[in-house]
Amino acid sequence: MPTAPLSHALRTTATGGTATPVAQILSLGAYIPDGVLTNADMEAMVETSDSWIVERTGIRERRRVAPGQTVAAMGARAAAEALARAGNPVVDAIIVATCSAETRLPSVACRIQQRLGLTGMPAFDINAACSGFVYALALADSMIRSHTLGTVLVVASEALTPMVDYTDRSTCVLFGDGAAATIVGSGAGDGGIRAVRWAADGGEADLIYFGAREDDPQGPSAIRMSGRGTFRFAVERLSGAATQLCDDAGWSPDDVDWFIPHQANLRIIEATAKRLGVSMARVILNVERVGNTSAASIPLAIHEAAAAGRLQPGQKIISVAFGSGVTWGGVALEWTGNPSL
């Protein structure tokens, strides 16, 4: 079937004499499963306690998929909301960020495309773990700026609770499930993505991985991590990316209204904010209630903040993420007054 046309009107700005589209988040959608896994539940499964979990992670509960509930099903729910809020525009591409697809083939993006009844546009997954949403935004932004695409559906969906080892208290308490989606396009009015950073260092790939324990190579596969090394590396990369993004956008950290980081755990977020000199009053948090949802983390937090009316037109936002690979990056954006948000 033919590729969908570049349907969304391209807003351009004069840059060096060249008209360049400016990408905006035009609408948002989210879905979190009904199942709740509390710290009390964790106490019954592994040697831990509510106080230990809260002190080290800031997490009190996380959402959990029901049996048979898939990454694609959650992503489609979030995408349907985002599409409806944007007036159901013609979509030129579907990009799904996930590291927890239940099957190797087909892609989650194609399953979501199937569920939504969309045809003709490219649909594909990217796996940058917790940095996945940032990577997807970077792709959407570059496609829009290059006039390659007009409207991109970006979905981040993760089902991580089936991937953890509930005998490993250092990791099993961290992860939750959920999905969020954005419509990214060139919109009318001010605001939009001002800068994007994305990077990786495969030399540190063993910090966070899916597989057997190093001391039990024949054991079950699950999410594994080196806690101390991950903490140090995450704070360094998150704070470094935030500083670079401010420089790219022509801002100082004091100019930033909201810091919306990947919700890895509260200690990492607090250490990063302290290094940046950002008050926690300017940090958007939901890790206490949903845990670490990997690629879905940042868009879920943005959706929640927007729904609560905390994000106002013209406000400056920095979002940064760090994940397995290791990958990291972020986005600087100026919030719009789009009513669909």
N, C-alpha and C positions, 0 to 999 in steps of 0.2 A: 504494500500500500504506500502511497506517497507520504513524504514527511509533512507534518503539519506546518502551515505557513507561519512566518514571523508575525504574529498577530498583534502583539502588544505594542502600543505606540512607544517609540524610543525617545526618551527625554535626553537631550544632549547639553553639554556645556562646552564652551570654547576653551580649549587647552592647547596653547601653542599654535593657534590658528586651525586646529583640527577639531571637528565636532566629535565628542566622545560621550557615549551613553553613560549615565550614572546609575548603577544598580541599587535598588532599594528592596527591603523586605516589605512586601505589599500586604501580606496577611499571614496569620499564624493558625495552627491547629495542634491539638495535643490529645493523647490518650494514655491513661495509666490503668492497669488492670485492677479489678476489685480486690483481689487477694492481698492481704497484709501480713507481713512477716515481722513481728515485733522483736524487741530485744528479749522479752520474756520467752518467746518461742525459741530464740537462739540459745538461751540458757538451758533449755530442755534437750537441745541437739548436740551441744559441744561444751567443753569446759570453758565457760566464760561467765560474764555477769553484765548486767545493764550498766553499772558504773564503769566497768572496764571499757566497754564499747563506747559509751558516751565520752569518756575522758580521752580516748585515743582517736576517735573518728567523728564525734558529734552526731552520730546517727542513732535515732531511736526506733525507727521502723523503715521498712522498704516494701515496695509493691512487688507482687509475685504473680506470674502468669498462671492461668488455670490449665489443667491438663488438656492438651490438644490446641491450646491457643498459640498462634504462631507469630513470628516477627512480622510477616507480611500482613496478617490480619490486624495487628496493632497499628502498623504503618499506614494501612489503608484507612483506618478510622481517623487518624490524625490528618491524613492528606485530604480526606473528604471535607473535614471541617475547614481546612485552609482554603480549599477550592471554593467552597460555598461562600466564605467570607470575602473572597476576592471577586465574587460574581461569576464563578465558573468560567474563567478565561480559557482560551485555547492554549494548551501547554506545548512547548517546543521540545522539552526534554524532561526526563525523570531521573534524578540522581538519588540513590539511597545509600546512606552511610550506616554500616552495620558490621559487627564482628561476630555475630551470633546467629547467622542463618542456619536453619535446621538441616538444609540439604545443600549439596554443592551445586546442583543444577535443578531448575533454572534459577536465575537471579531473583532476589527479593524484589527488585525493581520491576521485573516482568510480572511477578505474581501480584504486586500492587496494581500495576497497569491493567492486568486481567480483572481484578476485583472492581476497579473503578470504571471499566468499560472504555478505556482510552486506547487508541490505536494510532500507528503511523509515526510516532516520535521515538527517538532513541531512549532506551531505558537501561540503566546499568548500576551496579553496586561498586562502592569503594570501601576498602577495609583499612582504616587508619586508627582503629580502636577508638579510644576516648577523644582523639583529635578529628574523628571522622566528619563531624558537622562543619568544622572549620575548613577542612579539605574540600568538602562539597561546596561550601560557599565560595571558596577561592576559584573553583572551576566555574561555577555559575557566574561569578563576577567577571571573570576573564572572557567568557563566552558572550556576555551581554556587552561588555566594553568593546569587543572586537566586531560587533554587529553579527556574530554567528548565530545567536539565538536571541529571542525577545523575552520569553517567559519560561522560567525553569521551576519545576516542582522539586524542592529539596526535602527529603524525608530522612530522619534519623530514628531507627527503631532497634531496640535491643531486648533480648530475653536472656539475661545473664544468670538468673538463679538456677537454671538447669545445668550450668557449666561450672558450678563451684563444688568444692570438696567440703562437705559439712563436718569433717573431722579436723579441718585446718582452720583454727580460730582466727588466724591472722588475715585470712582473705574472705572466708565465708560470710563474715558480718558486714562486708562492704557493699555488696552488689544488689541492685534492684532492677526491675523491668519497666519499660515504658517506651513511648514513641512521641515524636513531635514533627511537625512539618511546616515549611514556609513556602510561600510563593515569592520568588525573586524575579524582579523585572525592572524596567525603567519606568518610573512613575512620575507623575506631575508634582510640582512643588519642590521645596528644598528637602535636604536630608538624603541619606543613603550611605553606602559603604565608602569610607574614605581611604582605608588601607587594609591590606591583607598580608599576613606572614604565614608561611608554612615550611616545615623542614623536618628532617629525620636524621637519626644516627644509628644505623644498623649495627654498629659496633657494640651497642648497649642492648641488643635485642633480648638478652637473657634476663634483663631486669624484670620483665613482665611477659609471661608466655602461657600458652595452653599446652599441657602435657603432663607427664608423670613427674612425681617428686624426684629431685636429684638423688636422694638417698634410697629411692625405691623405683628404679627404672621400669620394673614390670608392673607397677601399680596403676591405678586408674588415672585417666587424663582429666585435668581440671585447670582452672585459672591458678597460676602460681606467680609469686612475686617476691623480690628481695626488698623487704620493707624499708630498711635503713637507706639502702642505695636509691630506691625509688623516691623516697621523701626528699633527699638532697637534690637529686637530679631534677625532680619536678619543680621544686621551688626556684632553682636556678633558671630553668628553661621558661617557666611561666613568667617570672619577673623580667627576664631578659626580653621575651617576646612583647610584653606589655610596654616596656620602655621603648623598644624599636617602633611599635605601632604608634605611640604618642609622637615620636620624632617624625614618622612618615606622614602623619596627619597634621603636623604643625601644632600639636597640643603639648601641654605639660601635664603631669599626673594631677596637678591641682585643678586643671580644666575639666577633668573627667567627672561627669555626674554620677555614673554608675559603672562599677566593676562587676561584670557577670562572668565569673570563671567556671570552668569545669568543676562540677561538684564531686571531687575525688574524696576528700574528707576534710573536716573542719580545720585540722591542724595544718595541712598544706595550704589551705586558703588563707588562714590567719598569718602564717609565716610569709606568704607571698605579698599580702597586703602590707605587712610591716616593712618588708624590704622596699616596697614601692612608696611608702609613706602615705598610704591610703587608709583613711579611717574605715573601720568595719561598718560604720553607719552608711557608707556608700557602697557596700557590697551586697549583692542580691544572693540570698541563700535559700535553698530548699532541701539540702542534703539531709537534714534532720528527719524529714518525712518520707523521702523517696530513695535515699541512699545514692550510690554511684551507679548511674545508668549509662555510663560510657558515652557513645556518640549522641545519645538523646539528652544528655545532661544539660548542655547550654541552651538548646531551644526550649526544653521544658521550663527552665528557669526564666527565660525571656517571656514565654507565653504566660506564665503565672504572674510575672511582674506587670506585664501589659494588661492582663485581665483585671488586676487589682488597681489599675490606674496609676501605678507608680512611675511609669515612663511617659514623659511629656515631650511634645514636639520641640525639636531643637536641642534636646539633651544629648550629650556626648557619652558614648558607651564603649568600653573596652571589654572584649571577651577573649579569654585565652584558654588553651587546653593542652594536655600532655597525656600521652598514652603509650601502649605497647608498640614496640618497633625499634627504638623508641621514636615516637613522633611528637611534634608539638607545633603550635602556631596560634594565630588569633586574628581577630578582625576589629577594626575601629570603625564605628558607624555613628552617624548622627540620626537620631530618631525622627521619624516623620509624623505628620498629623493625619495620616491615612485613617479614615474612620473604620476600615475593615480590620484594623489591629485591635 
